[in-house]
Amino acid sequence: MSIQPSTLHYVAAFLYAATIPKHTRVGMKSIDPAVRTIHGTANEKAKKLLTPTWQHCNLWLITSALMSLKWAKTGGPVGTEEKVIVWAQVAFGIVTGYQYFKHDMYPGLACLWAAPAATVAAMMWHKT
């Protein structure tokens, strides 16, 4: 049994969706307590926005999971907009993932590196 491109899109969808609980928990248990240690009025706006911004990243994870499910069913990204989404995931995933890698936060690499790589592999497969 060989792996089909749709399987790679399903893998990407799973990786994005499976990251959501961990990402939420890290936000509540690590990010929020760290933010509370920030003092001074110069950083007040940043302090108020860091935790909600972290949690807002779940929107990206949900959207990426849903797009991957769509692509699994429709044969992959079509049109410029969807392809830009994929390549933006790759580019920002590389940059952000490097920081995660540098700081030994390896679970985050599933959605930052592995999921976009699965999507690109499926796209390349469709071209052959």
Rosetta silent file (secondary structure, phi, psi, omega in degrees, C-alpha in Angstrom):
SEQUENCE: MSIQPSTLHYVAAFLYAATIPKHTRVGMKSIDPAVRTIHGTANEKAKKLLTPTWQHCNLWLITSALMSLKWAKTGGPVGTEEKVIVWAQVAFGIVTGYQYFKHDMYPGLACLWAAPAATVAAMMWHKT
SCORE:     score description
SCORE:     0.000 S_00000001
   1 L     0.000  123.629 -179.071    0.000    0.000    0.000 S_00000001
   2 L   -98.222  156.197  178.039    1.528    3.300   -1.056 S_00000001
   3 L   -79.729  132.892  178.161    0.968    6.680    0.506 S_00000001
   4 L   -96.662  157.897  176.559   -1.236    8.965   -1.545 S_00000001
   5 H   -54.824  -37.473  179.491   -0.946   12.768   -1.647 S_00000001
   6 H   -60.730  -34.080  178.034   -4.276   12.987    0.183 S_00000001
   7 H   -62.110  -40.365  178.730   -2.727   11.013    3.054 S_00000001
   8 H   -64.974  -37.304  176.102   -0.026   13.660    3.403 S_00000001
   9 H   -66.656  -39.366  176.551   -2.685   16.381    3.570 S_00000001
  10 H   -64.179  -38.588  176.720   -4.517   14.373    6.261 S_00000001
  11 H   -61.300  -46.075  178.595   -1.229   14.050    8.179 S_00000001
  12 H   -60.019  -44.903  179.045   -0.761   17.825    7.990 S_00000001
  13 H   -59.262  -44.345  178.846   -4.346   18.386    9.183 S_00000001
  14 H   -61.350  -45.810 -178.382   -3.780   16.030   12.107 S_00000001
  15 H   -62.368  -41.723  177.324   -0.513   17.726   13.093 S_00000001
  16 H   -63.802  -49.753 -176.747   -2.104   21.176   13.052 S_00000001
  17 H   -66.029  -39.881 -178.356   -5.180   20.051   15.006 S_00000001
  18 H   -67.390  -21.006  179.879   -3.228   17.941   17.498 S_00000001
  19 H   -75.887  -24.402 -173.102   -1.074   20.954   18.361 S_00000001
  20 H   -57.173  -50.264 -179.846   -4.027   23.048   19.578 S_00000001
  21 H   -60.662  -42.427  179.828   -4.436   21.510   23.084 S_00000001
  22 H   -65.478  -43.438  179.830   -0.689   21.676   23.782 S_00000001
  23 H   -61.323  -42.874  178.435   -0.443   25.219   22.439 S_00000001
  24 H   -63.384  -45.175 -179.393   -3.362   26.299   24.627 S_00000001
  25 H   -63.648  -43.040  177.681   -1.873   24.613   27.695 S_00000001
  26 H   -61.200  -40.241  177.645    1.554   26.204   27.137 S_00000001
  27 H   -59.455  -44.084 -177.929   -0.160   29.577   26.860 S_00000001
  28 H   -75.832  -38.468 -172.803   -1.942   29.118   30.171 S_00000001
  29 H   -94.436  -20.907 -177.835    0.849   27.409   32.109 S_00000001
  30 H  -119.520  -52.493 -175.046    3.982   29.076   30.721 S_00000001
  31 H   -66.628  -51.616 -177.493    3.272   32.207   28.710 S_00000001
  32 H   -59.569  -47.649  176.771    0.704   33.783   31.040 S_00000001
  33 H   -61.337  -36.903  178.210    2.804   33.298   34.222 S_00000001
  34 H   -65.829  -39.675  179.831    5.878   34.665   32.420 S_00000001
  35 H   -62.594  -37.039 -179.090    3.898   37.673   31.228 S_00000001
  36 L   -64.615  -16.041  178.944    2.833   38.424   34.814 S_00000001
  37 L   -85.232   -6.784  178.601    6.494   38.951   35.715 S_00000001
  38 L   -77.007  126.539 -178.645    6.757   41.913   33.339 S_00000001
  39 L  -123.168  157.087  176.347    6.705   45.144   35.323 S_00000001
  40 L   103.495  144.434 -177.774    6.647   48.788   34.428 S_00000001
  41 H   -70.914  -23.061  179.893    4.333   50.973   32.427 S_00000001
  42 H   -62.680  -27.938 -177.920    6.634   50.963   29.383 S_00000001
  43 H  -107.457   10.943 -173.766    5.693   47.313   28.785 S_00000001
  44 H   -60.108  -44.891 -179.693    2.051   47.506   29.887 S_00000001
  45 H   -64.061  -45.493  178.978    0.543   47.170   26.390 S_00000001
  46 H   -60.538  -42.362 -179.763    2.793   44.250   25.494 S_00000001
  47 H   -59.017  -41.770 -178.077    1.956   42.579   28.799 S_00000001
  48 H   -73.559  -22.692 -174.548   -1.773   42.832   28.098 S_00000001
  49 H  -100.066  -19.868 -173.651   -1.445   41.521   24.540 S_00000001
  50 H   -60.893  -52.498 -178.041    1.042   38.644   24.798 S_00000001
  51 H   -64.165  -48.020  177.974   -1.247   35.931   26.197 S_00000001
  52 H   -61.219  -35.990  178.681   -4.238   36.745   23.946 S_00000001
  53 H   -66.028  -42.077  176.433   -1.928   36.897   20.929 S_00000001
  54 H   -57.418  -48.826 -178.276   -0.441   33.525   21.840 S_00000001
  55 H   -67.884  -29.870  178.507   -3.929   32.023   22.128 S_00000001
  56 H   -64.348  -23.432  176.694   -4.992   33.702   18.881 S_00000001
  57 H   -59.590  -20.986  175.768   -2.412   31.523   17.115 S_00000001
  58 H   -60.558  -29.789  175.961   -4.948   28.717   17.588 S_00000001
  59 H   -60.385  -43.201  177.193   -6.908   30.385   14.788 S_00000001
  60 H   -61.834  -42.401 -179.487   -3.956   29.747   12.463 S_00000001
  61 H   -64.174  -43.507  179.311   -3.803   26.124   13.620 S_00000001
  62 H   -64.560  -47.103  179.991   -7.544   25.604   13.065 S_00000001
  63 H   -60.936  -42.839  179.456   -7.469   27.316    9.664 S_00000001
  64 H   -64.815  -40.352  177.752   -4.432   25.301    8.598 S_00000001
  65 H   -63.240  -44.699 -179.290   -6.064   22.049    9.709 S_00000001
  66 H   -66.927  -39.262  177.156   -9.258   22.870    7.805 S_00000001
  67 H   -64.388  -40.384  178.935   -7.367   23.890    4.660 S_00000001
  68 H   -64.045  -39.544  175.894   -5.375   20.645    4.822 S_00000001
  69 H   -62.773  -43.524  177.650   -8.611   18.655    5.117 S_00000001
  70 H   -58.476  -47.030 -177.657   -9.994   20.512    2.113 S_00000001
  71 H   -65.757  -32.244  176.861   -6.839   19.794    0.126 S_00000001
  72 H   -62.862  -33.719 -176.783   -6.982   16.109    1.057 S_00000001
  73 H   -88.600  -24.464 -173.118  -10.455   15.962   -0.494 S_00000001
  74 H  -110.430   -0.716  177.522   -9.879   18.217   -3.503 S_00000001
  75 L    96.170   12.624  174.925   -6.400   17.234   -4.660 S_00000001
  76 L   109.652  174.581 -179.105   -4.330   19.978   -3.088 S_00000001
  77 L   -61.713  137.379  176.129   -4.004   23.740   -3.139 S_00000001
  78 L  -127.386  148.649  177.957   -5.355   25.451   -6.241 S_00000001
  79 H    78.238  161.678 -177.410   -4.972   29.021   -7.331 S_00000001
  80 H   -61.093  -43.699 -175.254   -2.509   31.636   -6.280 S_00000001
  81 H   -60.000  -47.447 -178.347   -4.135   32.370   -2.914 S_00000001
  82 H   -67.698  -36.546  178.041   -3.987   28.793   -1.642 S_00000001
  83 H   -69.186  -34.986  175.120   -0.438   28.320   -2.872 S_00000001
  84 H   -63.746  -39.302  176.712    0.613   31.544   -1.133 S_00000001
  85 H   -56.969  -47.993 -178.720   -0.899   30.140    2.081 S_00000001
  86 H   -61.118  -49.436 -175.818    1.256   27.022    1.757 S_00000001
  87 H   -70.520  -27.896  172.976    4.476   28.890    1.018 S_00000001
  88 H   -68.211  -39.998  175.726    3.788   31.380    3.818 S_00000001
  89 H   -59.942  -41.999  179.455    3.360   28.418    6.183 S_00000001
  90 H   -64.097  -51.927 -175.720    6.697   27.088    4.977 S_00000001
  91 H   -62.769  -51.852 -179.084    8.547   30.419    5.252 S_00000001
  92 H   -69.909  -30.621  176.364    7.176   31.482    8.627 S_00000001
  93 H   -65.036  -39.472  177.974    7.398   27.905    9.882 S_00000001
  94 H   -63.087  -49.098 -176.893   11.106   27.785    9.093 S_00000001
  95 H   -65.238  -51.213 -179.095   11.809   31.076   10.868 S_00000001
  96 H   -67.370  -41.417 -179.986    9.601   30.426   13.901 S_00000001
  97 H   -60.788  -34.215  177.611   10.569   26.759   14.042 S_00000001
  98 H   -60.195  -41.376  177.737   14.233   27.684   14.240 S_00000001
  99 H   -65.135  -41.340  177.152   13.523   29.567   17.467 S_00000001
 100 H   -62.180  -43.695  179.968   11.587   26.584   18.831 S_00000001
 101 H   -62.706  -45.899 -179.317   14.447   24.277   17.856 S_00000001
 102 H   -58.884  -31.030 -176.077   17.062   26.564   19.416 S_00000001
 103 L  -106.734   22.599  175.065   15.165   26.525   22.713 S_00000001
 104 L    56.915   33.816  176.841   14.457   22.773   22.768 S_00000001
 105 L  -102.921   64.438 -171.368   10.708   23.194   22.207 S_00000001
 106 H   -64.582  -33.580 -179.660   10.552   20.298   19.770 S_00000001
 107 H   -56.703  -32.520  179.338    6.799   19.491   19.921 S_00000001
 108 H   -64.651  -19.301 -178.633    6.063   22.794   18.165 S_00000001
 109 H   -70.093  -16.906  177.535    8.043   21.618   15.151 S_00000001
 110 H   -60.292  -45.560 -179.216    5.200   19.253   14.232 S_00000001
 111 H   -90.074  -19.814 -177.717    3.058   22.148   13.025 S_00000001
 112 H   -88.510  -34.943 -178.632    5.907   24.477   12.076 S_00000001
 113 H  -115.666  -50.655 -172.300    8.062   22.111   10.016 S_00000001
 114 H   -68.019  -46.072 -178.213    6.467   18.674    9.583 S_00000001
 115 H   -63.617  -48.917  176.621    2.952   19.744    8.562 S_00000001
 116 H   -61.888  -35.283  177.894    4.090   22.257    5.918 S_00000001
 117 H   -63.569  -39.767  177.724    6.632   19.703    4.657 S_00000001
 118 H   -63.314  -40.429  179.198    3.839   17.135    4.271 S_00000001
 119 H   -64.843  -45.616  179.499    1.787   19.665    2.314 S_00000001
 120 H   -63.933  -40.989  177.897    4.678   20.549    0.003 S_00000001
 121 H   -60.247  -42.050  178.173    5.452   16.849   -0.534 S_00000001
 122 H   -64.688  -39.886  178.168    1.819   16.267   -1.517 S_00000001
 123 H   -63.236  -43.194  179.610    1.937   19.235   -3.894 S_00000001
 124 H   -64.983  -37.886  179.445    5.118   17.934   -5.539 S_00000001
 125 H   -61.557  -42.159 -179.434    3.551   14.475   -5.823 S_00000001
 126 H   -63.954  -26.673 -178.238    0.553   15.943   -7.673 S_00000001
 127 H   -75.366  -21.255 -176.898    2.897   17.518  -10.240 S_00000001
 128 L   -82.021    0.000    0.000    4.361   14.164  -11.293 S_00000001
